[in-house]
Amino acid sequence: MSEQPELRTDRLVLRPFDMEDAPAVTRLAGDPEIASTTLHIPHPYEQEMAESWIRSHRVWWEAGEMTNFAITLAEGGELVGTVGLVLNTRHRNAELGYWVGRPYWGAGYATEAARAVVGFGFGTLELHRVHAHHFTRNPASGRVLLKVGMRYEGRLREHVLKGDSFEDVDTYGVLRSEFTAPRG
């Protein structure tokens, strides 16, 4: 696969992570609220975890398995979170995932970044479908998915284990034929 591209929106630059991002990833992902609402982020979250995660991105991209973008502000380049796709090339679909650091909640960055990456998935990667899920107790994430153009598809009861508790997840999806490409 070629180099992972950089994507731009009105307010954001979505770019590959580099090791210089590790301290910001550690600080943002280390927030207990981020760990609480994501399946794969533990708490506490150490810098070595961030570095290992960042090192894995190129391997996943080159294998055609996943793409992760650093969500950064177009003005100033500040890291605010991540957005990416777990790719299933056989079925031409992908699972969208993202998190935005708590200081940046409520500004629309998750929606803006997710729309750009879903558009990238349908355009550049020629996907047929993109889907996502979130813990039912995190309805803000569901609102992001609806704004991206996904449809609510249902609830999977006690579907995943987070810590010591089974979590319900709500699932969403969008087909290429239903998606309106982002502007910018």
N, CA, C and O of each residue as an XYZ file, in Angstrom:
736
protein
N       0.849     -1.176      0.000
C       0.000      0.000      0.000
C       0.898      1.244      0.000
O       1.996      1.208      0.556
N       0.457      2.312     -0.599
C       1.226      3.559     -0.637
C       1.229      4.221      0.746
O       0.630      3.712      1.694
N       1.906      5.348      0.837
C       1.940      6.092      2.103
C       0.537      6.521      2.509
O      -0.292      6.857      1.664
N       0.286      6.506      3.800
C      -1.004      6.988      4.305
C      -1.095      8.481      4.016
O      -0.163      9.228      4.314
N      -2.206      8.920      3.441
C      -2.325     10.332      3.083
C      -2.661     11.210      4.281
O      -2.942     10.729      5.379
N      -2.621     12.483      4.035
C      -3.085     13.494      4.971
C      -4.428     13.985      4.441
O      -4.574     14.211      3.239
N      -5.407     14.151      5.325
C      -6.729     14.654      4.950
C      -6.932     16.011      5.606
O      -6.476     16.243      6.726
N      -7.619     16.905      4.906
C      -7.886     18.245      5.450
C      -9.372     18.537      5.419
O     -10.080     18.176      4.478
N      -9.831     19.202      6.476
C     -11.197     19.707      6.542
C     -11.099     21.205      6.783
O     -10.006     21.771      6.757
N     -12.225     21.840      7.014
C     -12.207     23.281      7.258
C     -11.335     23.659      8.452
O     -10.626     24.664      8.408
N     -11.383     22.854      9.527
C     -10.676     23.219     10.758
C      -9.585     22.245     11.180
O      -8.844     22.508     12.127
N      -9.487     21.114     10.474
C      -8.622     20.045     10.943
C      -7.656     19.552      9.875
O      -7.916     19.667      8.677
N      -6.547     19.004     10.329
C      -5.639     18.222      9.494
C      -5.595     16.835     10.127
O      -5.280     16.689     11.309
N      -5.911     15.828      9.331
C      -5.843     14.436      9.766
C      -4.599     13.858      9.119
O      -4.509     13.788      7.894
N      -3.645     13.447      9.930
C      -2.340     13.026      9.417
C      -1.899     11.766     10.143
O      -2.435     11.432     11.200
N      -0.918     11.064      9.572
C      -0.356      9.931     10.304
C       0.280     10.415     11.615
O       0.811     11.523     11.685
N       0.219      9.582     12.631
C       0.887      9.888     13.901
C       2.394      9.777     13.737
O       2.878      9.044     12.875
N       3.137     10.506     14.567
C       4.574     10.305     14.681
C       4.924     10.260     16.168
O       4.101     10.608     17.015
N       6.126      9.837     16.477
C       6.516      9.628     17.875
C       6.422     10.893     18.716
O       6.237     10.813     19.930
N       6.545     12.052     18.095
C       6.430     13.295     18.848
C       5.022     13.488     19.417
O       4.817     14.319     20.301
N       4.050     12.717     18.907
C       2.670     12.804     19.411
C       2.465     12.012     20.699
O       1.442     12.180     21.363
N       3.414     11.155     21.065
C       3.221     10.254     22.204
C       2.875     10.973     23.514
O       1.972     10.514     24.213
N       3.545     12.080     23.886
C       3.160     12.740     25.137
C       1.709     13.258     25.119
O       0.996     13.139     26.116
N       1.283     13.826     23.999
C      -0.099     14.322     23.920
C      -1.098     13.174     23.934
O      -2.147     13.275     24.570
N      -0.781     12.075     23.237
C      -1.658     10.899     23.273
C      -1.761     10.392     24.706
O      -2.855     10.084     25.179
N      -0.635     10.304     25.394
C      -0.625      9.827     26.781
C      -1.497     10.712     27.665
O      -2.286     10.212     28.466
N      -1.354     12.017     27.519
C      -2.124     12.962     28.341
C      -3.611     12.857     28.041
O      -4.427     12.775     28.960
N      -3.970     12.859     26.756
C      -5.388     12.856     26.385
C      -6.044     11.503     26.633
O      -7.121     11.435     27.224
N      -5.400     10.422     26.183
C      -5.969      9.080     26.365
C      -5.900      8.647     27.821
O      -6.647      7.764     28.242
N      -5.009      9.263     28.596
C      -4.891      8.932     30.008
C      -5.997      9.472     30.873
O      -6.066      9.141     32.056
N      -6.860     10.290     30.324
C      -8.015     10.813     31.060
C      -8.964      9.657     31.369
O      -9.330      8.920     30.453
N      -9.369      9.473     32.608
C     -10.277      8.366     32.947
C     -11.572      8.362     32.135
O     -12.132      7.297     31.876
N     -12.046      9.522     31.737
C     -13.276      9.595     30.928
C     -13.074      8.981     29.540
O     -13.994      8.368     28.998
N     -11.896      9.137     28.968
C     -11.607      8.536     27.663
C     -11.543      7.019     27.823
O     -12.151      6.285     27.044
N     -10.817      6.556     28.818
C     -10.721      5.114     29.060
C     -12.100      4.513     29.323
O     -12.390      3.407     28.866
N     -12.933      5.216     30.040
C     -14.250      4.705     30.394
C     -15.148      4.496     29.183
O     -15.978      3.587     29.180
N     -14.996      5.313     28.172
C     -15.919      5.263     27.026
C     -15.327      4.602     25.783
O     -15.943      4.625     24.717
N     -14.134      4.013     25.913
C     -13.530      3.306     24.793
C     -13.204      1.875     25.203
O     -12.877      1.616     26.361
N     -13.291      0.961     24.270
C     -13.099     -0.449     24.586
C     -11.640     -0.805     24.849
O     -11.359     -1.599     25.747
N     -10.712     -0.241     24.093
C      -9.328     -0.718     24.125
C      -8.343      0.179     24.856
O      -7.147     -0.110     24.859
N      -8.804      1.256     25.475
C      -7.879      2.129     26.200
C      -7.997      1.834     27.690
O      -9.061      2.009     28.284
N      -6.882      1.379     28.298
C      -6.904      1.106     29.737
C      -6.642      2.379     30.540
O      -6.220      3.401     29.999
N      -6.900      2.289     31.830
C      -6.510      3.369     32.736
C      -5.792      2.739     33.908
O      -6.343      1.827     34.524
N      -4.614      3.168     34.243
C      -3.887      4.298     33.654
C      -3.311      3.955     32.272
O      -3.129      2.788     31.925
N      -3.036      5.000     31.508
C      -2.478      4.872     30.166
C      -1.093      5.504     30.193
O      -0.957      6.709     30.410
N      -0.078      4.699     29.974
C       1.311      5.134     30.105
C       1.909      5.532     28.745
O       1.410      5.121     27.697
N       2.977      6.333     28.775
C       3.625      6.788     27.543
C       4.125      5.612     26.700
O       4.062      5.672     25.472
N       4.621      4.547     27.334
C       5.087      3.379     26.577
C       3.942      2.772     25.759
O       4.165      2.260     24.662
N       2.736      2.828     26.288
C       1.563      2.326     25.557
C       1.313      3.179     24.321
O       1.050      2.655     23.238
N       1.397      4.486     24.486
C       1.203      5.396     23.358
C       2.263      5.153     22.290
O       1.947      5.104     21.102
N       3.515      5.001     22.706
C       4.600      4.778     21.746
C       4.414      3.466     20.992
O       4.606      3.419     19.777
N       4.047      2.417     21.690
C       3.810      1.115     21.049
C       2.654      1.208     20.061
O       2.731      0.677     18.953
N       1.593      1.879     20.463
C       0.421      2.066     19.598
C       0.807      2.829     18.334
O       0.424      2.433     17.234
N       1.551      3.903     18.478
C       1.962      4.700     17.317
C       2.866      3.879     16.392
O       2.721      3.946     15.172
N       3.789      3.112     16.955
C       4.669      2.264     16.130
C       3.873      1.252     15.303
O       4.291      0.895     14.201
N       2.757      0.796     15.810
C       1.973     -0.228     15.109
C       1.237      0.316     13.881
O       0.867     -0.465     13.005
N       1.020      1.600     13.795
C       0.194      2.174     12.727
C       0.718      1.876     11.331
O      -0.049      1.468     10.458
N       2.001      2.073     11.110
C       2.569      1.862      9.770
C       2.407      0.398      9.348
O       2.071      0.115      8.198
N       2.643     -0.522     10.275
C       2.498     -1.948      9.978
C       1.055     -2.260      9.579
O       0.814     -2.951      8.589
N       0.103     -1.749     10.353
C      -1.317     -1.986     10.045
C      -1.699     -1.382      8.697
O      -2.419     -2.005      7.916
N      -1.217     -0.167      8.422
C      -1.525      0.489      7.153
C      -0.957     -0.315      5.992
O      -1.663     -0.595      5.022
N       0.316     -0.687      6.087
C       0.959     -1.416      4.993
C       0.336     -2.790      4.771
O       0.362     -3.300      3.651
N      -0.216     -3.391      5.802
C      -0.894     -4.683      5.682
C      -2.327     -4.536      5.171
O      -2.992     -5.534      4.892
N      -2.804     -3.297      5.046
C      -4.172     -3.068      4.592
C      -5.211     -3.434      5.632
O      -6.347     -3.763      5.292
N      -4.826     -3.379      6.904
C      -5.722     -3.778      7.980
C      -6.373     -2.616      8.705
O      -7.490     -2.741      9.207
N      -5.683     -1.485      8.764
C      -6.192     -0.382      9.575
C      -5.523      0.913      9.161
O      -4.400      0.921      8.656
N      -6.228      2.002      9.383
C      -5.638      3.317      9.243
C      -6.034      4.155     10.444
O      -7.204      4.189     10.826
N      -5.068      4.825     11.034
C      -5.303      5.738     12.150
C      -4.766      7.106     11.779
O      -3.648      7.236     11.280
N      -5.567      8.114     12.026
C      -5.166      9.487     11.762
C      -5.113     10.264     13.070
O      -5.987     10.114     13.925
N      -4.095     11.086     13.224
C      -4.057     12.069     14.297
C      -4.991     13.199     13.899
O      -4.867     13.752     12.806
N      -5.917     13.543     14.769
C      -6.791     14.699     14.537
C      -6.062     15.903     15.116
O      -5.848     15.986     16.325
N      -5.682     16.835     14.248
C      -4.967     18.026     14.700
C      -5.684     19.274     14.206
O      -6.357     19.251     13.176
N      -5.531     20.356     14.947
C      -6.128     21.622     14.546
C      -5.331     22.202     13.381
O      -4.101     22.216     13.402
N      -6.046     22.678     12.370
C      -5.383     23.266     11.204
C      -4.549     24.480     11.613
O      -3.464     24.711     11.078
N      -5.068     25.248     12.565
C      -4.314     26.389     13.082
C      -3.554     25.950     14.319
O      -4.158     25.711     15.364
N      -2.257     25.844     14.215
C      -1.426     25.513     15.362
C      -0.998     24.060     15.450
O      -0.004     23.760     16.111
N      -1.709     23.151     14.812
C      -1.306     21.754     14.774
C      -1.516     20.962     16.048
O      -1.003     19.849     16.164
N      -2.258     21.501     17.016
C      -2.468     20.822     18.294
C      -3.226     19.513     18.108
O      -4.235     19.473     17.404
N      -2.743     18.438     18.738
C      -3.399     17.135     18.681
C      -4.637     17.151     19.563
O      -4.570     17.539     20.729
N      -5.781     16.726     19.000
C      -7.017     16.687     19.784
C      -7.574     15.275     19.936
O      -8.430     15.050     20.792
N      -7.111     14.313     19.127
C      -7.622     12.951     19.236
C      -7.191     12.099     18.062
O      -6.198     12.386     17.394
N      -7.955     11.044     17.821
C      -7.662     10.121     16.733
C      -8.946      9.647     16.081
O     -10.011      9.636     16.699
N      -8.826      9.257     14.821
C      -9.936      8.666     14.080
C      -9.340      7.666     13.104
O      -8.266      7.899     12.550
N     -10.029      6.563     12.893
C      -9.479      5.566     11.987
C     -10.489      4.534     11.559
O     -11.644      4.549     11.986
N     -10.033      3.635     10.707
C     -10.849      2.559     10.169
C     -10.127      1.235     10.347
O      -8.941      1.120     10.040
N     -10.845      0.238     10.844
C     -10.374     -1.146     10.836
C     -10.959     -1.761      9.570
O     -12.177     -1.858      9.424
N     -10.091     -2.173      8.665
C     -10.500     -2.561      7.317
C     -10.765     -4.060      7.192
O     -10.028     -4.887      7.728
N     -11.824     -4.380      6.479
C     -12.125     -5.758      6.094
C     -12.198     -5.738      4.568
O     -13.269     -5.554      3.989
N     -11.040     -5.931      3.924
C     -10.971     -5.773      2.473
C     -11.775     -6.849      1.740
O     -12.303     -6.591      0.659
N     -11.872     -8.034      2.304
C     -12.633     -9.105      1.651
C     -14.081     -8.692      1.428
O     -14.663     -8.958      0.376
N     -14.654     -8.035      2.441
C     -16.062     -7.637      2.351
C     -16.229     -6.158      2.015
O     -17.348     -5.648      1.974
N     -15.111     -5.473      1.774
C     -15.107     -4.046      1.420
C     -15.891     -3.211      2.423
O     -16.691     -2.349      2.058
N     -15.635     -3.493      3.712
C     -16.236     -2.657      4.744
C     -15.183     -2.313      5.785
O     -14.070     -2.837      5.762
N     -15.549     -1.431      6.691
C     -14.629     -1.018      7.746
C     -15.415     -0.571      8.956
O     -16.561     -0.133      8.862
N     -14.756     -0.698     10.101
C     -15.317     -0.184     11.346
C     -14.635      1.132     11.675
O     -13.408      1.202     11.743
N     -15.422      2.163     11.876
C     -14.934      3.481     12.255
C     -14.733      3.530     13.764
O     -15.569      3.050     14.528
N     -13.622      4.112     14.182
C     -13.377      4.348     15.601
C     -12.732      5.705     15.789
O     -12.048      6.204     14.896
N     -12.949      6.299     16.944
C     -12.383      7.622     17.221
C     -12.457      7.912     18.706
O     -13.243      7.307     19.436
N     -11.634      8.839     19.138
C     -11.806      9.499     20.423
C     -11.220     10.899     20.308
O     -10.275     11.139     19.557
N     -11.797     11.801     21.060
C     -11.342     13.187     21.118
C     -11.101     13.502     22.586
O     -11.922     13.171     23.441
N      -9.977     14.139     22.876
C      -9.646     14.503     24.247
C     -10.701     15.400     24.870
O     -11.294     16.245     24.199
N     -10.925     15.207     26.155
C     -12.000     15.933     26.846
C     -11.926     17.451     26.701
O     -12.976     18.084     26.601
N     -10.723     18.081     26.683
C     -10.705     19.540     26.511
C     -11.323     20.013     25.188
O     -11.622     21.196     25.025
N     -11.512     19.079     24.244
C     -11.995     19.446     22.904
C     -13.418     18.955     22.645
O     -13.924     19.088     21.530
N     -14.066     18.391     23.658
C     -15.442     17.922     23.492
C     -16.375     19.089     23.214
O     -16.171     20.199     23.705
N     -17.387     18.824     22.429
C     -18.437     19.806     22.166
C     -18.121     20.794     21.067
O     -18.922     21.693     20.810
N     -16.985     20.661     20.412
C     -16.600     21.599     19.352
C     -16.889     21.050     17.959
O     -16.652     21.744     16.970
N     -17.391     19.829     17.855
C     -17.690     19.236     16.558
C     -16.502     18.590     15.867
O     -16.613     18.201     14.705
N     -15.368     18.465     16.548
C     -14.178     17.886     15.913
C     -14.366     16.404     15.573
O     -13.915     15.951     14.521
N     -15.018     15.658     16.442
C     -15.223     14.228     16.169
C     -16.055     14.042     14.906
O     -15.722     13.213     14.060
N     -17.128     14.804     14.776
C     -17.983     14.698     13.600
C     -17.228     15.088     12.337
O     -17.303     14.390     11.326
N     -16.511     16.181     12.390
C     -15.766     16.672     11.224
C     -14.708     15.660     10.785
O     -14.561     15.380      9.595
N     -13.974     15.116     11.753
C     -12.933     14.136     11.435
C     -13.537     12.832     10.928
O     -13.048     12.255      9.956
N     -14.593     12.368     11.581
C     -15.217     11.102     11.179
C     -15.793     11.196      9.771
O     -15.654     10.258      8.985
N     -16.430     12.300      9.444
C     -16.975     12.474      8.079
C     -15.853     12.412      7.048
O     -16.005     11.786      5.999
N     -14.743     13.050      7.339
C     -13.623     13.045      6.387
C     -13.085     11.630      6.194
O     -12.778     11.238      5.068
N     -12.967     10.860      7.272
C     -12.411      9.514      7.166
C     -13.400      8.558      6.510
O     -12.991      7.678      5.752
N     -14.680      8.710      6.783
C     -15.677      7.882      6.084
C     -15.642      8.209      4.589
O     -15.711      7.302      3.759
N     -15.537      9.487      4.241
C     -15.411      9.875      2.835
C     -14.165      9.282      2.190
O     -14.215      8.837      1.044
N     -13.063      9.271      2.905
C     -11.826      8.646      2.449
C     -12.044      7.148      2.225
O     -11.573      6.582      1.238
N     -12.758      6.521      3.149
C     -13.041      5.091      3.017
C     -13.845      4.770      1.773
O     -13.538      3.814      1.061
N     -14.866      5.558      1.509
C     -15.693      5.308      0.328
C     -14.987      5.731     -0.953
O     -15.120      5.062     -1.978
N     -14.248      6.817     -0.912
C     -13.577      7.314     -2.109
C     -12.291      6.571     -2.411
O     -12.242      5.748     -3.325
N     -11.261      6.857     -1.651
C      -9.936      6.297     -1.905
C      -9.865      4.789     -1.705
O      -9.280      4.077     -2.522
N     -10.461      4.302     -0.614
C     -10.369      2.871     -0.298
C     -11.463      2.037     -0.965
O     -11.438      0.809     -0.889
N     -12.414      2.694     -1.614
C     -13.488      2.039     -2.369
C     -14.288      1.041     -1.525
O     -14.623     -0.052     -1.981
N     -14.581      1.441     -0.297
C     -15.394      0.605      0.572
C     -16.849      0.637      0.134
O     -17.286      1.569     -0.541
N     -17.586     -0.380      0.521
C     -19.025     -0.446      0.258
C     -19.823     -0.003      1.483
O     -20.906      0.567      1.353
N     -19.279     -0.268      2.677
C     -20.011      0.005      3.913
C     -19.023      0.395      5.015
O     -17.910     -0.127      5.082
N     -19.446      1.314      5.870
C     -18.705      1.667      7.074
C     -19.676      1.556      8.243
O     -20.812      2.026      8.170
N     -19.219      0.934      9.311
C     -20.066      0.772     10.491
C     -19.296      1.208     11.731
O     -18.078      1.384     11.693
N     -20.018      1.377     12.820
C     -19.415      1.788     14.082
C     -20.335      1.371     15.216
O     -21.517      1.093     15.016
N     -19.765      1.337     16.404
C     -20.582      1.097     17.588
C     -20.044      1.925     18.749
O     -18.907      2.398     18.721
N     -20.872      2.088     19.755
C     -20.452      2.793     20.969
C     -21.172      2.183     22.158
O     -22.224      1.559     22.019
N     -20.578      2.378     23.337
C     -21.259      1.943     24.547
C     -22.582      2.701     24.633
O     -22.624      3.913     24.421
N     -23.643      1.995     24.941
C     -24.966      2.612     25.032
C     -24.974      3.761     26.044
O     -25.706      4.735     25.870
N     -24.178      3.652     27.080
C     -24.132      4.706     28.099
C     -23.394      5.962     27.630
O     -23.235      6.905     28.406
N     -22.942      5.989     26.378
C     -22.251      7.150     25.816
C     -23.040      7.679     24.611
O     -22.577      7.559     23.477
N     -24.218      8.260     24.841
C     -25.053      8.696     23.720
C     -24.436      9.799     22.863
O     -24.829      9.954     21.707
N     -23.488     10.564     23.385
C     -22.840     11.613     22.579
C     -22.152     11.001     21.370
O     -22.142     11.601     20.295
N     -21.580      9.821     21.530
C     -20.926      9.158     20.401
C     -21.953      8.768     19.344
O     -21.671      8.846     18.148
N     -23.132      8.352     19.769
C     -24.198      8.035     18.818
C     -24.633      9.252     18.019
O     -24.934      9.144     16.830
N     -24.667     10.413     18.671
C     -25.032     11.642     17.950
C     -24.000     11.961     16.872
O     -24.356     12.418     15.786
N     -22.720     11.720     17.167
C     -21.666     11.920     16.162
C     -21.936     11.019     14.961
O     -21.884     11.478     13.821
N     -22.221      9.762     15.203
C     -22.428      8.809     14.108
C     -23.633      9.185     13.260
O     -23.593      9.044     12.038
N     -24.693      9.656     13.880
C     -25.857     10.110     13.110
C     -25.504     11.331     12.256
O     -25.925     11.419     11.103
N     -24.744     12.264     12.807
C     -24.334     13.458     12.047
C     -23.429     13.097     10.879
O     -23.418     13.792      9.863
N     -22.672     12.017     11.017
C     -21.800     11.554      9.931
C     -22.631     10.975      8.788
O     -22.150     10.880      7.659
N     -23.871     10.591      9.073
C     -24.744     10.036      8.043
C     -25.075      8.575      8.247
O     -25.702      7.951      7.391
N     -24.656      8.025      9.378
C     -24.965      6.624      9.648
C     -26.400      6.471     10.150
O     -27.019      7.421     10.629
N     -26.901      5.256     10.025
C     -28.220      4.901     10.551
C     -28.051      4.000     11.768
O     -27.159      3.154     11.818
N     -28.919      4.199     12.738
C     -28.945      3.311     13.895
C     -29.438      1.953     13.429
O     -30.469      1.859     12.762
N     -28.699      0.889     13.781
C     -29.055     -0.461     13.330
C     -29.455     -1.391     14.458
O     -30.000     -2.466     14.206
N     -29.197     -1.002     15.694
C     -29.650     -1.840     16.785
C     -28.719     -1.835     17.982
O     -27.667     -1.196     17.990
N     -29.150     -2.575     18.990
C     -28.402     -2.687     20.239
C     -27.994     -4.140     20.451
O     -28.808     -5.055     20.326
N     -26.721     -4.331     20.774
C     -26.206     -5.645     21.132
C     -26.045     -5.655     22.650
O     -25.185     -4.966     23.198
N     -26.876     -6.437     23.315
C     -26.915     -6.436     24.772
C     -25.721     -7.181     25.359
O     -25.396     -8.294     24.945
N     -25.068     -6.535     26.346
C     -23.915     -7.098     27.044
C     -22.940     -7.758     26.067
O     -22.512     -8.896     26.258
N     -22.606     -7.013     25.025
C     -21.832     -7.526     23.895
C     -20.325     -7.554     24.139
O     -19.635     -8.427     23.613
N     -19.807     -6.618     24.923
C     -18.369     -6.547     25.162
C     -18.093     -6.436     26.658
O     -18.928     -5.972     27.434
N     -16.900     -6.877     27.036
C     -16.475     -6.807     28.421
C     -15.491     -5.657     28.577
O     -14.414     -5.674     27.981
N     -15.849     -4.668     29.367
C     -14.980     -3.529     29.677
C     -14.684     -3.604     31.169
O     -15.570     -3.416     32.002
N     -13.440     -3.877     31.489
C     -13.104     -4.078     32.894
C     -13.819     -5.319     33.413
O     -13.634     -6.418     32.891
N     -14.629     -5.134     34.434
C     -15.377     -6.247     35.034
C     -16.843     -6.254     34.631
O     -17.619     -7.057     35.150
N     -17.239     -5.373     33.713
C     -18.656     -5.236     33.376
C     -18.907     -5.492     31.896
O     -18.135     -5.072     31.033
N     -20.000     -6.189     31.625
C     -20.438     -6.343     30.249
C     -21.197     -5.092     29.839
O     -22.017     -4.572     30.596
N     -20.916     -4.617     28.638
C     -21.498     -3.370     28.138
C     -22.427     -3.640     26.960
O     -22.121     -4.449     26.084
N     -23.561     -2.953     26.952
C     -24.411     -2.909     25.767
C     -23.749     -1.968     24.770
O     -23.159     -0.960     25.160
N     -23.844     -2.295     23.481
C     -23.350     -1.391     22.445
C     -24.446     -1.134     21.417
O     -25.211     -2.030     21.058
N     -24.501      0.094     20.962
C     -25.398      0.482     19.883
C     -24.605      0.495     18.593
O     -23.475      0.982     18.559
N     -25.192     -0.040     17.527
C     -24.495     -0.161     16.247
C     -25.133      0.733     15.187
O     -26.343      0.962     15.181
N     -24.292      1.223     14.302
C     -24.688      2.135     13.232
C     -23.964      1.727     11.962
O     -22.933      1.056     12.021
N     -24.493      2.124     10.816
C     -23.813      1.860      9.568
C     -24.277      2.785      8.465
O     -25.348      3.387      8.541
N     -23.450      2.886      7.441
C     -23.784      3.677      6.256
C     -23.185      2.981      5.037
O     -22.066      2.470      5.082
N     -23.945      2.971      3.962
C     -23.487      2.414      2.695
C     -22.938      3.538      1.829
O     -23.311      4.700      1.992
N     -22.063      3.189      0.922
C     -21.502      4.190      0.010
C     -22.615      4.955     -0.708
O     -22.522      6.172     -0.869
N     -23.664      4.253     -1.138
C     -24.763      4.895     -1.884
C     -25.557      5.886     -1.037
O     -26.279      6.720     -1.584
N     -25.435      5.809      0.286
C     -26.183      6.686      1.191
C     -25.356      7.886      1.660
O     -25.908      8.855      2.181
N     -24.051      7.823      1.478
C     -23.159      8.807      2.081
C     -23.047     10.057      1.222
O     -22.907      9.978      0.001
N     -23.109     11.199      1.869
C     -22.865     12.476      1.215
C     -21.451     12.903      1.551
O     -21.116     13.097      2.719
N     -20.626     13.048      0.537
C     -19.209     13.380      0.746
C     -19.063     14.707      1.474
O     -19.836     15.636      1.242
N     -18.068     14.795      2.358
C     -17.835     16.046      3.077
C     -17.299     17.132      2.171
O     -16.672     16.858      1.147
N     -17.553     18.359      2.558
C     -16.980     19.491      1.849
C     -15.605     19.814      2.400
O     -15.323     19.526      3.563
N     -14.760     20.395      1.600
C     -13.452     20.823      2.086
C     -12.366     19.821      1.851
O     -11.215     20.062      2.215
